[in-house]
Amino acid sequence: MQVNLGNKVAVVTGGAQGIGRAIAQDLSDNGAHLALLDINGEACSQAAREIEEAGGTAIGISADVADPKDVERAVGEIYDAYQHIDILVNNAGIGNPDRVPIHEQSIEMWNKVLDIDLTGVFQMSKAVIPAMIAQGGGSIVNISSIAGLAPLKLQSAYDAAKAGVAHLSRAMASELGEHSIRVNAVAPGSTLTRGTEDLFYGPDGKTYNEKAQSLISHIPLGRPGQPEEIAHTVLFLVSPAASYITGVVIPVDGGWITSYHRDW
């Protein structure tokens, strides 16, 4: 898909690697100027350099979306560099590393997951929206998860955060439509990233362990998603082709969410 994002400024949180990196590349390939935010400053700067070496325009900023002062500083740096923000992709997030029942979930990990995955979306949006209103519009895409649509066992904090992102996106859309700001969400299924390679899929994305084989058996397309497939959906949502779409949550999951089944 090719769209014209020329002279648009796009911010991608968690943009140093994985899904965020793929989103940033897709937006750059279609003409957007990029600002990448990531808690890993070195990786973020490297990703920005790679985009520039490929002919794009990008800056990398080290920032923690869970820290309101960090968010304020980072957004200020973006405006200093570009003077406006047209697209915000709230992608930064972490999983639920403590795979335990809810009554064994530590308050520290609960707070950490919600602070990054949900409050981080709120804080970045809050920092960017006033200027979008002033300039007459914009587009925001929040990255939720299929865990926000159907809960995954032993991941209560992540489930709650991603469900919050999905519903927050709808609420934002209802409030911001009058300002010509569209807000949508994408809910990835199991996606082949460095993290899931270590957890499930092996270095080639094909050497599945037993747990991955069980997971894949419930995905109609029979494979994990690629980061680029998530990125293409984001590209569509921020493009002129989606100008009458707001308040939707799109699963990109190979059919998992609609076809979860077992042969009894």
N, C-alpha and C positions, 0 to 999 in steps of 0.2 A: 504494500500500500504506500502510495506517495501522496503527500499533502503539502500544502504551502504554509509553513510556520515561519516564514521569513520575517525577521525583526521582532519575533516573539521572544520573550525571556521566560525560561522555564526553570523552576527550582525542583530538584529531586532530592529528598532526604533519604539517607541510607543509600547514597548513590555510588559508593565505592566499589561494590561488587554485587554479584548475584542478580536478582530481579531489578534492583535499582540501577545497576550499571547498564543492563540491557535497555531499560526504559530511557536512560540518559542518551545512549547511543542512537536509539530510534528517533528521539526528538531532534537530536543534532543532525542526523542524516536527512531530516526534513526541514532544516533551516533554522531551528531554534537556537538561541544563545543559552548556554547552560550555566547554572550554578549548582554544584554538587555539595551537599552537606553530609557529613558522616562523622561519627565519633572517632573513627580511625583516620586521623589527619593525614598521615603519610600515604595511605592507600587512596584517600580522596584526592590528594594532589596528583598522584600518579594517574588516576583515572582521568582527571582533567587534562593532564599532559597528553595522554593517549588520544583524547577527543580532538585536541588542537593539532596533533601530529597528523590526524586523519582529515584535517581541513576545516574542523569546526571551531567554535568559540566556547571556551569553558573556563570557569574558575572553581577551585576546590576550597572549601571552608571547613575546618574542624569545628564541630558543634555537637552538643548533646541536646536532643530535642526535649528531654525530660527536665532540663534546666531553663527556667524562664529568662534568666539573664543572658545565658548563652544564645538562646533563640533571638532575643532582642538585638544582641551584638551581631549575630550572623546575618539577620535580615537587613540591618543597617549597612553592613558591608556589601550586600547584594545591591541595594539601592545606590550606594556610592559608585559601584562599578557599572550599573546598567540603567539607573534612573527609573526603572519600572519593572513590575513582575506581572506577567500575563497568565502563567500556568504554574500551579503548585501541585506536585505529586507527593503526597504524604506516604512514603514507603518505609521509613525507618521502623524497625521492630525487632523483637526478639521472641523466641519460642518459650515454652514452659519447661525448663530443664529438669525441674523436680517432678518426675512422673509419679505422683502420689495421689491418693484419694484426698478429697477436699478437706477432711478433718485432720489430715497430716500436712497440709500445705502451710508453709511458713508465711507469716505476715510479711516478712522481708522480701521474699520472692514474689508474693502476691502484689505488693506495692511496686516492685521493680518492673514487673511485666506491664501492669496498668499504667505506670508513669510513662513508659516509653511508647507502648503500643496504642494507648488511647489518649492520655493527657498530652502526649507529644503531638498528636494530630490536632487537638484543640489549640495548643499553644502556637504552633506554626500557622494555623489558619487565622487565629486571632491577630497575629502579627502582620499578616499579609492582606487581609480583607479590607481594612480601611482604605488603603491605596488603590485596591482594585475597584472599590466603589467610586472613589474620586476620579479614576480614569475611565469609568463607564462600563466596566465588566471584566470578566476573566473566567478561568476554568480551573476547578480543583478536582483532583482524583485522589481518593483515599484507598489505600490497599488494605482490604479486610482479609478474609480467608474463608474457605468452606467451613472452618471451625466456628465462624461467626454465624453460619446458617444452620449447621447441624453439629452438636457438640462432639468433641473427641474425648474419649475416656481418659481420665487421669491428667487432664490439661485444663483444669477449671479456670485458672487465671487467664490463660491464653484464650479460651473459649469466651469468657466474659468480656475481655478486651476487644476481641475481633467482632463480637456481636454488637458491642458498643460503637465500634467504628462504622458498621453497616447502618445502624439506626441514626447515629450522629450525622452521617452523610445525607440521609433523607431529611432530617431536621434542618440541616444547613441549606439544602436545596429549597425547602419551603420558605425559609427566611430570606434567602439571597436572590431568588429569582427576579424580584422587582428591581434589583440592581444589575441585571444582566450577567450575573455570576452563576454559572452552572456547576453543580456539585454531583459527582457520581462516585461509585466505588467499584473496585474489581476484587473478586474473591478467588484467589488462586487455589487450586488443589495441590496435590503433591507435585512439586516442581524440582527439576534436577539442578541443584546448586551445589556449591562446595560442601555445605552443611549436610544436605541429604545424601550426597555421595558417601560421606563418612558414616552416616547413620544407616542407610539402606542400600544404596545402589552400586557401590564400588566405583573405582576411578573411571571406568568406561561407560558408566550409566546403564550397564546391561547385566552385570554380575550381581544379581539380586540375592540378598540373604533371605532366610526363611520368612522373616517378618515382612520384607518387601514383596515377596511372592504372594503372601496373603493379601496385602494391600492392593497390589496390581490386579488381583483376581476380581476385585469389586469395581474396577474402572473399565467401563465399556470399551474405551479405545485401547486398553491393554498396555499402557505405558505411562511414565511420568511426563509432565509437561516440561517444556523448555522455557527458560527465562524470556526468550524472544517472543514466545507466544503470549505471555502476559504483557510484554511491552507493546505488541501490536494492538492489543485491546485498549491500552491506555492511549496510544497514538490516535486511534479512532475517536475515543471519547473527548480528546482535547481539540480535535480537528473541526473545521467548518462543516464536515459531513454529519457531525453529531449536534448541530446547532439547536435542535429542538428536543434534545435528550437531557434531562436532569432528574436527579433523585432515584436513579436506578442502581442496583447492585448486581453486577454481572459475574456469575461463576465462570471461571476458566479452568475446568477440572476434568476434561475428558469424559464428562457425563457422570462422574462419581456421585454428585449430590442428588441427582434425579434417579439413579439406577442402583443404589446400594441394595444388595440382595444377597441371599445365600440360597443354595439349592438344598431344600430340606428333604 
